[in-house]
Structures are given as structure tokens and as C-alpha cells.
Amino acid sequence: MKRLLLGLTTVLALIGAMLVPAAAQSKGTVYYLVPTLLDEFQTGSVSALEMFLKQVGYEMQTLNADNKTDAQQSQMNDVIALKPAAIILAAVDFNALKPSIEAARAAGIPVVEFDRQITSTMSDFTSVAGTIEIGHVAAAEAERLLKEKNGDVKGKILQVLGDPGDPYTLDIQKGFEEKMKAFPGVTIISQPAMQWEASNAGTIVADSIVSNPDIDLIFNHAAHLSVAAVASLEAAGKKPGEVMMMSSNGAPVGLDLIRKGWLNVEVEQPLYAQAAAVAMFMDKIVAKAEIKPGTYDILGLEGTVTGEAWGPNIKIPGAAITKDNVDDPKFWGNLKPPATPISPVP
């Protein structure tokens, strides 16, 4: 009787295995080399990439470099030896990782650049936010806020950049300032928060509101910088809304500051869409198939693929978050991943 039961169990297991969809079988392991896990965007990118890659049939392993270039170089060497289906890289140092990227591709392993674009060497795919476009969106919001306050697009803006060696902040600055040139009545004071340190942003804001007490608007290039800016404003006796403020990247802390009245606008960096794009194109990346230029629907956003000197590149725009739409679950800062599964690009 026991033998009969075992036989039936084996048959049922075989039938069950035959009924499992092919998509559920793993297509291989993808390694994600994340630069740090000290901020919410990076931790969010790990969970988002893992979720979306699983939907299209890939397993994912993550290695954290703790913002150390030599650690990430060593990790790249170790992963190359494992011969994974692909490597996703968010580089600690753009120039220092170039030889590692080239070594991986020479070994036949596709390399995807995530969030941090590297243009000095070829990669198999790059997924980034439309950072210049984020600057454009921020400029449109600044125009609206200044007009509402001053009756015209005029006033003084303190722009707190991130680290000046990071193209992310430089592109946002470029997009923002090229749109604001249309308004000669606006003065922009720009200062970098070195190493993206929040304490540096706090010092900039504290000093600036003393030397320029007529600042109308502060534009920080990341939400965590806005947290430090708020602390400086509070220390100076300012109340929520007394000095208008914007930031860019859409982190949970930024959305909380909107709800508390300190932040007028958060321009989202579309984390979920950036991660979804990587997963949607992964079959083509692994197969080294052509990725055609054009526009693609990525979680309801229009991503644009272009053929660049460094390989196929998708750029996805952000969106403005205000008190009117801050609770919309589509924004990654609300930490509610999209319920609708994605599919590979045919």
C-alpha cells in the first residue's frame, strides 16, 4: 500500500511539473552590483529589480559595494568568474569601472548600466531617468510657484546640487537652468552638497538664508537634502511654507515633507519604471538581440530607446508630485510596487 501511495505521489509530482508554465523556469541568474544601501532609492532598486526580473523568469543576486570603488571592482571580477546570465551595474565610480565592464563583455557576459550612465565604453543596455527632463519639470513647477507667490515669474532661487562629479545632478541643473533662462527676473544661486551629504546641504541652506534672506524657493536635487534643509529652516525660526521648496527623486521622506507642508513639489525619479525596463528587455540583452530605437510603454510612462555610442539607452521621464497627488501609489516613494505584471519586449 505504501508503495502504491509513493507511486501515485510520484505521478502527481510529474504531472504538476508538466503543468508549470515555461516562464516559471529560471532563465538564469542576474547579478546586481549596487553602489550602496544607505539611501532609499538604492534599497528600493534592489527590491524592484528582483521583483520585475522574477516576473520575466530570472533570479537575482545583489552585491553591495558600500560606496567603495575597490570593493565593486573586486565584486565584478568575482561575478565574471561565475558567468551569470547578465550583470546589472550601478557604478560607484564611472571611470574606474570601465575596465571591469570591458572584461565582463569580453567574457561574453552582457552588462546593463542602471541609473548611473557610463558613456566611456560600450554596454549592452542602459536604463536611466530623463535627468535633463527632470530639470525641465522642476523649472515648470518653479515657474508656477514663483508666479503664484510674486504675481510674476521673478524672485530668488537657491539651487542645492548633489556632488558636482555626478552627471545626475549636472543634467538636472542643465535642464532646470536652460528653461529658467526665459525669465530674466529670476536669480539662481547654485551650491553643491559635496558627496551628496545631507549635512552639507543643511549648512548651505543655513548660510544662504542669512546672506540672502529674500530667497523665495529652494530647489534641492534629492529628497534627503531637503530633510537637512528643513532642519536649517526650523533652526532659523521658519514655519512650513514660509520658504517654498522643491526636490527631485521622489523618496518617501520627500513625500512626507509634502504632507507636512515643508515641500511644495517633489519631482520623481521613476525608480519602478527604470527597473521594469531592465527586466522587459532582459531576454534581448541576454540573447544579444537587437534592441530597436523607439518609444516603449514602461508602466504607463513613455520610455525612449536611442542608439548611442555606448549602446542602447532608455530614458524615462519623471513626474511632479504635489499635495494633490502625493498619495498616488504609482509613485515609488509610497512603497507600493505595481500590481500589474510586466512582460518581455517581443
Order of alpha helices (4+ residues) and beta strands (2+ residues): alpha-beta-alpha-beta-alpha-beta-alpha-beta-beta-alpha-beta-alpha-beta-alpha-beta-alpha-beta-alpha-beta-alpha-alpha-beta-beta-beta-beta
